[in-house]
Amino acid sequence: MAANPYFEVQSGADKVRFELHEPAVDVVVGRASECQWAIPSSGVSRRHARISRRGSEVTIEDIGSSNGTFVNSERLSAPRPLRDQDLVRLGSVEIRFVVPPPEASVDATIAVQPASPPPAPVAPPAEPSPAAHPPPPPSGPPAGTGSTTRSVTPPLPTAGLHPASAPSSAPISSPDKPALAPREAALPWISASDDGAEPTVVELIAIAAGSFLVVFALGALLIRFLF
């Protein structure tokens, strides 16, 4: 709300302040007591000047005074608008016109700094979608073929093997007793000497005789069954 303009006596009379309270008002200034603003000074006429306010505009005019009305040392011959800090003189009385600055309006609203937004929640790592990582292709045959592939180990060929790589039918010797010679394996009733030495002539004759007896017995049995 703007403050009201006012007049303040500077010299020539009592230093008083006259304020224009109403937005539309006419004030007669003079020495007479019936004036709205009475100034007891011999240089002021009984009805000296008229001050009018219409809103924010204030004007002054002389109404037939003896000594005249001046604004900034210029004598008035017609109404004149007043501006802030104009110096008005009525006879020997100097008056300053003041328009105070508008009062700063008090805003009841308190500016509050907006609170800082809370930290954004950290999103958990997104799980990979099935489309991003397709499953590995099946190791078996395509579906619908009706067949199953099996891994078959081919048999090892036996033909043409080196004698050394062919399976041996020789008896396996134990660690305590040496392996029997082929002839001893064929004739189990003949045992090798304990020291592993070659058979003597006598042993050979006995082996031959035993073999002959075996052959003779087999031949006799065969003849008996056949005839």
PyMOL commands that set and color helices and strands:
alter all, ss='L'
color gray80, all
select helices_A, chain A and resi 182-186+201-226
alter helices_A, ss='H'
color red, helices_A
select strands_A, chain A and resi 6-11+17-19+24-30+37-38+49-54+57-62+69-71+74-75+80-81+87-90+93-98
alter strands_A, ss='S'
color yellow, strands_A
deselect
rebuild
show_as cartoon
